[in-house]
């Protein structure tokens, strides 16, 4: 059963399922699933933004492009960077394969590599692109007007969400877990592959998106309404990344409770063998990294969250057309659903409890209560605004 163990890299998963013996190297499982979550979010977000543009909620826009212009440094930078990385790491791996094979992920994320090789390949790739652009250069460059609607900004929006999500998640996790901040300061890139607090990421991502929307004069409530379903489905995929990598997001020991006969073992308890946090007891006959597993089964809370959030996505997707013009209602509903889901799952997650106003809850649960209250207020306001707007038209 693929859910009964963890996988450091996508190749460990492939080896386990297909019986192959591919070297365990990047992409790591958590990063791969985050990338997949991003792509799913882009797809759903684009569809919903486009639907609202077609309804006239968002104004249709354009932008100017110049065809046949002389090559600019900005046109070549990405090729130089990609070429340098290929030469630096790719040739470094070729020349130091024995060292790379001992710990591929650490080698990829380290400063080790073949620097001169990076310079050479960067020059070759950048030079190739330069001559390709020179071939297309026109004596009189042409200016064209192309479509550029809100949905065409989806990559900009979700890249901001991704940056805010990672940094906000790490910051909130560090507040709740000081050891996480020490890890971030000593090894920032490696630390971003685990130990993330979703609610912290949500709030910083939301602030960046609001700032972006205001800057580009995009209707904010319509924008956040459009992105709400995309976040839920991306979150569900991302939670599977937590489950498959064993990054520490598991729940409390399931042995504290009696297992109902109708619940399968993989949904009740998991020891997260080969977890990327390398916690627990050594696994017999296993050598190298990621040879640890928990000493007792723990609730696989990432699976529970993936299932719950997928259901919430389907609900939002089903009702979105009925409340399209109730601006803010989808956002309010999203906050209520997200708050309830996280509040409940925290009861069986490993977390730190804080006493406040007679309650003994986790940091995430207090935030969830605030989200639920804020969501209800936004929902009531949105419905009243929609009612007033309807009365004015009649």
Secondary structure, DSSP 8 states (H G I E B T S, - for coil): -GGGB--SBHHHHHHHHH-------SSBHHHHHHHHHHHHHHHHHHHHHHHHHHTTSS---EEEEEES----HHHHHHHHHHHHHIIIIIHHHHHTHHHHHH-HHHHHHSS-S-HHHHHHHHHHHHHHHHHHHHHH--SS-EEEEEE--GGGGHHHHHHHHHHHHHHHHHHHHHHH-HHHHHHHHH-HHHHTTS---HHHHHHHHHHHHHHHHHHTT--HHHHHHHHHHHHHHHHHHHHHHHHHHT-S--BSBGGGS---TTS-HHHH-B--BT-TT--SEE-TT--SSS-EE-SS-B--HHHHHHHHHHHHHHHHHHHTTTTTTSTTHHHHHHHHHHHHHHHHHGGGB---EEEETTEEEEHHHHHHHHHHHHHHHHHHHHHHHHHHHHHHH-
